[in-house]
Amino acid sequence: MSFFTDKDEKINCFTTGNLTVGLKEPEWDPKKDNDGKNLYPGCTLYKNPTVKNITDSSHGEEPCYVRMKVEILDKQGEPISDMEKLNLIYKTIYYDPEFKGSYTNTGESIKLVQNRKPGYSLKEMTSYSMINPLWEKDTYRSGKASLVFNYKGKDGTGILNNGEESMLFTTIVIPTDWDNRQIQLVDGYRLDISVQAVQAQGITAPKEAWAVMDQLTGGADEKDI
């Protein structure tokens, strides 16, 4: 098992063998664009955590199983336990299938438009899911403030081949119908996102892959974007 850290992007990845995966979200830049600061009812921002199998194919193909973990933390970096807060935060995360960004490039959408005025109401968001349908929540490993999502892919095998990528969600939406109290409740929340991967060769199914990864990591989780 190898431990990779990209200091610029603050990305940490667990890998095995010759496998290398990357995690980026080119749409999110708090330092340059003040993303995530001064949120208000109706605020809409692109945020696209995307994993890619970036294994050097000159050393051979290395398909893998991948999972992402989203930790919901407060200003002090501690997991949020207040369910009212968590339920509000869940309603800020969405996947827009029309979003055109990628692992390396920024993008836009004709559906959920960044900085649209007056923004979107909760009713308008009912047709959108929290995550990309190519991923599924791991109910066994997820907690209230620690959400684990396994990649299943278009064919259901859960394998991410060399050069392939997939984003988990695309957009942060603060509903227009939130009041001051609701805004204050979620003030300062943070999403720490990590990715873990394990080689697909020699492993017959995703369930087996995650058991292997749990054993290799000893229950530890790395972060963050």
Contacts in CASP RR format, 6 or more apart in sequence:
PFRMAT RR
TARGET T0000
AUTHOR 0000-0000-0000
METHOD contacts of the structure
MODEL  1
MSFFTDKDEKINCFTTGNLTVGLKEPEWDPKKDNDGKNLYPGCTLYKNPT
VKNITDSSHGEEPCYVRMKVEILDKQGEPISDMEKLNLIYKTIYYDPEFK
GSYTNTGESIKLVQNRKPGYSLKEMTSYSMINPLWEKDTYRSGKASLVFN
YKGKDGTGILNNGEESMLFTTIVIPTDWDNRQIQLVDGYRLDISVQAVQA
QGITAPKEAWAVMDQLTGGADEKDI
1 14 0 8 1.000
1 15 0 8 1.000
1 16 0 8 1.000
1 17 0 8 1.000
1 216 0 8 1.000
1 217 0 8 1.000
2 14 0 8 1.000
2 15 0 8 1.000
2 16 0 8 1.000
2 17 0 8 1.000
3 12 0 8 1.000
3 13 0 8 1.000
3 14 0 8 1.000
3 15 0 8 1.000
3 222 0 8 1.000
4 11 0 8 1.000
4 12 0 8 1.000
4 13 0 8 1.000
4 15 0 8 1.000
4 20 0 8 1.000
4 22 0 8 1.000
5 11 0 8 1.000
5 12 0 8 1.000
6 12 0 8 1.000
6 22 0 8 1.000
9 23 0 8 1.000
9 24 0 8 1.000
9 225 0 8 1.000
10 224 0 8 1.000
10 225 0 8 1.000
11 22 0 8 1.000
11 23 0 8 1.000
11 24 0 8 1.000
11 195 0 8 1.000
11 225 0 8 1.000
12 194 0 8 1.000
12 222 0 8 1.000
12 223 0 8 1.000
12 224 0 8 1.000
13 20 0 8 1.000
13 21 0 8 1.000
13 22 0 8 1.000
13 23 0 8 1.000
13 194 0 8 1.000
13 195 0 8 1.000
13 196 0 8 1.000
13 197 0 8 1.000
13 222 0 8 1.000
14 195 0 8 1.000
14 196 0 8 1.000
14 197 0 8 1.000
14 198 0 8 1.000
14 213 0 8 1.000
14 216 0 8 1.000
14 217 0 8 1.000
14 222 0 8 1.000
15 21 0 8 1.000
15 197 0 8 1.000
16 197 0 8 1.000
16 198 0 8 1.000
16 199 0 8 1.000
16 216 0 8 1.000
17 62 0 8 1.000
17 199 0 8 1.000
18 55 0 8 1.000
18 56 0 8 1.000
18 59 0 8 1.000
18 60 0 8 1.000
18 62 0 8 1.000
19 53 0 8 1.000
19 55 0 8 1.000
19 62 0 8 1.000
19 64 0 8 1.000
19 197 0 8 1.000
19 198 0 8 1.000
19 199 0 8 1.000
20 53 0 8 1.000
20 54 0 8 1.000
20 55 0 8 1.000
20 56 0 8 1.000
20 62 0 8 1.000
21 51 0 8 1.000
21 52 0 8 1.000
21 53 0 8 1.000
21 54 0 8 1.000
21 55 0 8 1.000
21 64 0 8 1.000
21 66 0 8 1.000
21 160 0 8 1.000
21 195 0 8 1.000
21 197 0 8 1.000
22 51 0 8 1.000
22 52 0 8 1.000
22 54 0 8 1.000
22 103 0 8 1.000
22 195 0 8 1.000
23 49 0 8 1.000
23 50 0 8 1.000
23 51 0 8 1.000
23 68 0 8 1.000
23 193 0 8 1.000
23 194 0 8 1.000
23 195 0 8 1.000
23 225 0 8 1.000
24 49 0 8 1.000
24 50 0 8 1.000
24 52 0 8 1.000
24 103 0 8 1.000
24 104 0 8 1.000
24 225 0 8 1.000
25 47 0 8 1.000
25 48 0 8 1.000
25 49 0 8 1.000
25 50 0 8 1.000
25 193 0 8 1.000
25 225 0 8 1.000
26 48 0 8 1.000
26 101 0 8 1.000
26 102 0 8 1.000
26 103 0 8 1.000
26 104 0 8 1.000
26 105 0 8 1.000
26 106 0 8 1.000
27 35 0 8 1.000
27 45 0 8 1.000
27 46 0 8 1.000
27 47 0 8 1.000
27 48 0 8 1.000
27 101 0 8 1.000
27 106 0 8 1.000
27 107 0 8 1.000
28 35 0 8 1.000
28 45 0 8 1.000
28 46 0 8 1.000
28 47 0 8 1.000
28 48 0 8 1.000
28 225 0 8 1.000
29 35 0 8 1.000
30 36 0 8 1.000
30 37 0 8 1.000
35 45 0 8 1.000
35 47 0 8 1.000
36 45 0 8 1.000
36 172 0 8 1.000
39 174 0 8 1.000
39 183 0 8 1.000
39 186 0 8 1.000
39 187 0 8 1.000
40 174 0 8 1.000
40 183 0 8 1.000
41 174 0 8 1.000
41 175 0 8 1.000
41 176 0 8 1.000
41 177 0 8 1.000
41 178 0 8 1.000
41 179 0 8 1.000
41 183 0 8 1.000
42 117 0 8 1.000
42 118 0 8 1.000
42 119 0 8 1.000
42 120 0 8 1.000
42 173 0 8 1.000
42 174 0 8 1.000
42 175 0 8 1.000
42 176 0 8 1.000
43 115 0 8 1.000
43 119 0 8 1.000
43 172 0 8 1.000
43 173 0 8 1.000
43 174 0 8 1.000
44 112 0 8 1.000
44 113 0 8 1.000
44 114 0 8 1.000
44 115 0 8 1.000
44 116 0 8 1.000
44 119 0 8 1.000
44 120 0 8 1.000
44 171 0 8 1.000
44 172 0 8 1.000
44 173 0 8 1.000
44 174 0 8 1.000
45 114 0 8 1.000
45 115 0 8 1.000
45 171 0 8 1.000
45 172 0 8 1.000
46 99 0 8 1.000
46 101 0 8 1.000
46 106 0 8 1.000
46 107 0 8 1.000
46 108 0 8 1.000
46 109 0 8 1.000
46 114 0 8 1.000
46 170 0 8 1.000
46 171 0 8 1.000
46 172 0 8 1.000
47 169 0 8 1.000
47 170 0 8 1.000
47 171 0 8 1.000
47 172 0 8 1.000
48 99 0 8 1.000
48 101 0 8 1.000
48 167 0 8 1.000
48 169 0 8 1.000
48 170 0 8 1.000
49 68 0 8 1.000
49 167 0 8 1.000
49 168 0 8 1.000
49 169 0 8 1.000
49 193 0 8 1.000
49 225 0 8 1.000
50 102 0 8 1.000
50 103 0 8 1.000
50 165 0 8 1.000
50 166 0 8 1.000
50 167 0 8 1.000
50 168 0 8 1.000
51 66 0 8 1.000
51 68 0 8 1.000
51 103 0 8 1.000
51 151 0 8 1.000
51 160 0 8 1.000
51 165 0 8 1.000
51 166 0 8 1.000
51 167 0 8 1.000
51 168 0 8 1.000
51 195 0 8 1.000
51 197 0 8 1.000
52 103 0 8 1.000
52 163 0 8 1.000
52 164 0 8 1.000
52 165 0 8 1.000
53 62 0 8 1.000
53 63 0 8 1.000
53 64 0 8 1.000
53 66 0 8 1.000
53 160 0 8 1.000
53 161 0 8 1.000
53 162 0 8 1.000
53 163 0 8 1.000
53 164 0 8 1.000
53 165 0 8 1.000
53 197 0 8 1.000
54 163 0 8 1.000
55 61 0 8 1.000
55 62 0 8 1.000
55 64 0 8 1.000
55 162 0 8 1.000
55 163 0 8 1.000
57 162 0 8 1.000
57 163 0 8 1.000
60 162 0 8 1.000
61 161 0 8 1.000
61 162 0 8 1.000
62 162 0 8 1.000
62 199 0 8 1.000
62 201 0 8 1.000
63 159 0 8 1.000
63 160 0 8 1.000
63 161 0 8 1.000
63 162 0 8 1.000
63 199 0 8 1.000
63 200 0 8 1.000
63 201 0 8 1.000
64 159 0 8 1.000
64 160 0 8 1.000
64 197 0 8 1.000
64 198 0 8 1.000
64 199 0 8 1.000
64 200 0 8 1.000
65 150 0 8 1.000
65 151 0 8 1.000
65 158 0 8 1.000
65 159 0 8 1.000
65 160 0 8 1.000
65 197 0 8 1.000
65 198 0 8 1.000
65 200 0 8 1.000
65 203 0 8 1.000
65 206 0 8 1.000
65 209 0 8 1.000
65 210 0 8 1.000
66 150 0 8 1.000
66 151 0 8 1.000
66 160 0 8 1.000
66 166 0 8 1.000
66 195 0 8 1.000
66 196 0 8 1.000
66 197 0 8 1.000
67 138 0 8 1.000
67 148 0 8 1.000
67 149 0 8 1.000
67 150 0 8 1.000
67 151 0 8 1.000
67 195 0 8 1.000
67 196 0 8 1.000
67 197 0 8 1.000
67 210 0 8 1.000
67 213 0 8 1.000
68 135 0 8 1.000
68 148 0 8 1.000
68 149 0 8 1.000
68 151 0 8 1.000
68 168 0 8 1.000
68 193 0 8 1.000
68 194 0 8 1.000
68 195 0 8 1.000
68 196 0 8 1.000
69 146 0 8 1.000
69 147 0 8 1.000
69 148 0 8 1.000
69 149 0 8 1.000
69 193 0 8 1.000
69 194 0 8 1.000
69 195 0 8 1.000
69 196 0 8 1.000
69 221 0 8 1.000
69 223 0 8 1.000
70 93 0 8 1.000
70 146 0 8 1.000
70 147 0 8 1.000
70 148 0 8 1.000
70 149 0 8 1.000
70 168 0 8 1.000
70 191 0 8 1.000
70 192 0 8 1.000
70 193 0 8 1.000
71 79 0 8 1.000
71 145 0 8 1.000
71 146 0 8 1.000
71 147 0 8 1.000
71 191 0 8 1.000
71 192 0 8 1.000
71 193 0 8 1.000
71 194 0 8 1.000
71 221 0 8 1.000
71 223 0 8 1.000
71 224 0 8 1.000
72 79 0 8 1.000
72 80 0 8 1.000
72 86 0 8 1.000
72 89 0 8 1.000
72 145 0 8 1.000
72 146 0 8 1.000
72 147 0 8 1.000
72 189 0 8 1.000
72 190 0 8 1.000
72 191 0 8 1.000
73 79 0 8 1.000
73 80 0 8 1.000
73 145 0 8 1.000
73 189 0 8 1.000
73 190 0 8 1.000
73 191 0 8 1.000
73 192 0 8 1.000
74 80 0 8 1.000
74 188 0 8 1.000
74 189 0 8 1.000
74 190 0 8 1.000
75 188 0 8 1.000
75 190 0 8 1.000
77 190 0 8 1.000
79 145 0 8 1.000
79 146 0 8 1.000
80 86 0 8 1.000
80 89 0 8 1.000
80 145 0 8 1.000
80 189 0 8 1.000
81 144 0 8 1.000
81 145 0 8 1.000
82 185 0 8 1.000
83 144 0 8 1.000
84 185 0 8 1.000
85 185 0 8 1.000
85 186 0 8 1.000
85 189 0 8 1.000
86 144 0 8 1.000
86 145 0 8 1.000
88 178 0 8 1.000
88 182 0 8 1.000
88 185 0 8 1.000
88 186 0 8 1.000
89 186 0 8 1.000
89 189 0 8 1.000
90 130 0 8 1.000
91 122 0 8 1.000
91 125 0 8 1.000
91 175 0 8 1.000
92 172 0 8 1.000
92 173 0 8 1.000
92 174 0 8 1.000
92 175 0 8 1.000
92 186 0 8 1.000
93 130 0 8 1.000
93 131 0 8 1.000
93 169 0 8 1.000
93 171 0 8 1.000
93 172 0 8 1.000
93 191 0 8 1.000
94 112 0 8 1.000
94 125 0 8 1.000
94 128 0 8 1.000
94 129 0 8 1.000
94 130 0 8 1.000
94 169 0 8 1.000
94 170 0 8 1.000
94 171 0 8 1.000
94 172 0 8 1.000
94 173 0 8 1.000
95 128 0 8 1.000
95 129 0 8 1.000
95 130 0 8 1.000
95 131 0 8 1.000
95 132 0 8 1.000
95 133 0 8 1.000
95 167 0 8 1.000
95 168 0 8 1.000
95 169 0 8 1.000
95 170 0 8 1.000
95 171 0 8 1.000
96 109 0 8 1.000
96 111 0 8 1.000
96 112 0 8 1.000
96 128 0 8 1.000
96 170 0 8 1.000
96 171 0 8 1.000
97 111 0 8 1.000
98 109 0 8 1.000
98 110 0 8 1.000
98 111 0 8 1.000
98 112 0 8 1.000
99 107 0 8 1.000
99 108 0 8 1.000
99 109 0 8 1.000
99 111 0 8 1.000
99 112 0 8 1.000
99 167 0 8 1.000
99 170 0 8 1.000
99 171 0 8 1.000
100 107 0 8 1.000
100 108 0 8 1.000
100 109 0 8 1.000
101 107 0 8 1.000
101 108 0 8 1.000
101 167 0 8 1.000
101 170 0 8 1.000
102 165 0 8 1.000
102 167 0 8 1.000
103 165 0 8 1.000
103 167 0 8 1.000
108 114 0 8 1.000
109 170 0 8 1.000
109 171 0 8 1.000
112 120 0 8 1.000
112 128 0 8 1.000
112 170 0 8 1.000
112 171 0 8 1.000
112 173 0 8 1.000
114 171 0 8 1.000
118 176 0 8 1.000
119 173 0 8 1.000
119 176 0 8 1.000
120 173 0 8 1.000
120 175 0 8 1.000
120 176 0 8 1.000
121 175 0 8 1.000
121 176 0 8 1.000
121 177 0 8 1.000
122 175 0 8 1.000
122 177 0 8 1.000
125 173 0 8 1.000
125 175 0 8 1.000
130 169 0 8 1.000
131 137 0 8 1.000
131 149 0 8 1.000
131 168 0 8 1.000
131 169 0 8 1.000
132 166 0 8 1.000
132 167 0 8 1.000
132 168 0 8 1.000
132 169 0 8 1.000
132 170 0 8 1.000
134 151 0 8 1.000
134 152 0 8 1.000
134 153 0 8 1.000
134 154 0 8 1.000
134 166 0 8 1.000
135 149 0 8 1.000
135 150 0 8 1.000
135 151 0 8 1.000
135 152 0 8 1.000
135 153 0 8 1.000
135 166 0 8 1.000
135 168 0 8 1.000
136 149 0 8 1.000
136 150 0 8 1.000
136 152 0 8 1.000
137 147 0 8 1.000
137 148 0 8 1.000
137 149 0 8 1.000
137 150 0 8 1.000
138 148 0 8 1.000
138 149 0 8 1.000
138 150 0 8 1.000
138 210 0 8 1.000
141 148 0 8 1.000
141 210 0 8 1.000
142 148 0 8 1.000
146 221 0 8 1.000
149 168 0 8 1.000
150 158 0 8 1.000
150 206 0 8 1.000
150 210 0 8 1.000
151 158 0 8 1.000
151 160 0 8 1.000
151 166 0 8 1.000
152 158 0 8 1.000
152 206 0 8 1.000
153 159 0 8 1.000
153 160 0 8 1.000
153 166 0 8 1.000
157 206 0 8 1.000
158 206 0 8 1.000
159 200 0 8 1.000
160 166 0 8 1.000
160 197 0 8 1.000
168 193 0 8 1.000
174 183 0 8 1.000
191 225 0 8 1.000
192 223 0 8 1.000
192 224 0 8 1.000
192 225 0 8 1.000
193 223 0 8 1.000
193 224 0 8 1.000
193 225 0 8 1.000
194 221 0 8 1.000
194 222 0 8 1.000
194 223 0 8 1.000
194 224 0 8 1.000
194 225 0 8 1.000
196 213 0 8 1.000
196 217 0 8 1.000
196 222 0 8 1.000
198 209 0 8 1.000
198 210 0 8 1.000
198 212 0 8 1.000
198 213 0 8 1.000
198 216 0 8 1.000
200 209 0 8 1.000
203 209 0 8 1.000
203 212 0 8 1.000
END
